[in-house]
Amino acid sequence: MDKKKVEDRPQRDLHSEALAALEKARAMPHGPARSEALKRAGLLQNAADMQGLTFAKRGRPPKA
């Protein structure tokens, strides 16, 4: 996936897309296709986190 395309999407879309990709990957049978799907879900989650969607622990300031 092109990096520029990922940056253009809204944060919520990336987060929901990452969750959907993870659920789809978990439902797949074990094998190379599942591994690739899990990698893609991880990349989408990282992209969502990098855009500012953070899961900060209580008491810590949010990431900027």
N, C-alpha and C positions, 0 to 999 in steps of 0.2 A: 504494500500500500504506500502510496506517495506521501511523504511527510507533510507536504503543503496541504493536501486534502484533509488530513487528520486535524491540522491546526485550524482549518476553516469551520469545522463543525462546532455547534454549541456544546457546552460542558455536559449538560444533562443527556444529550443524545449519545455522547461517547460512553458515559457511565452506563446507561441502559443497554447500549449495544454490547458493551463488555460483559454485563451480567447475562444477557441473552446468549452470547457466544459461549460463555462458561457453562451454562446449563445445557446447551446443545452438545458441547464437547463431552461433558460428563455422561450424557446418555448414549454416546457412541461406544461400540465395542473396542476393546483394547487393540492397538495396532498403530501403524505410522500415521494414518489419517487422524486418529484421536490425538496423537502427540502434536501434530501440526495445528489442530484446532485449539488445543490448550495453549500453545505458544501464541497463537493469534489473540486469544482472549486475554492473555497476560500483557501483550503489547497494547491492546486497547485500554486495559486498566491503567497501565503506565501512562499512556497518552492523556487519559482523563485526569490522572493525578498531577501531571505536569502542567495542565491548564489551570490548576488552582483548586480543583475539587479535592479537598484534603479531608483526612479522617484524623484530625488532631486529637490527642488525648486531653482529658479534662485538666485544666490548670495550665496548659501550655498555650503560648500565643499561636495563632494560626500562621501557616506558611504564607509568605508573600509571593 
